[in-house]
């Protein structure tokens, strides 16, 4: 699958998720739909100095007031290899405020003029402090890829709607 097909597939999935109409009414902490971003630091990725990392998620809750959600994730490590990934998210939200997410997906790594595509997995742990539709808190990420792994930590900011 080439890069244009993957981008087209990603936009199709996002359009499908954003286009779903929901007829249920949830309380303000229902987490039915969520758009979030996590900004952080990935220490020593690819034997480089620490790099800035950004994750973004679009999630939809499964059922009424369910702790489960699914969606799509994008990750970027701002390094010389242009480390980017796209994946499908499965998330579980504990009543205590902790969340855990598993994200299998595709990793795109540039080496000069070539782009290498690999299978990658991410495990994300977060604690959310909620204020109506907004939530924020610390986040820890672990990425597993063909050439090894990376980890990062930062701040999660989300908006429920």
Order of alpha helices (4+ residues) and beta strands (2+ residues): alpha-beta-beta-beta-beta-beta-beta-beta-beta-beta
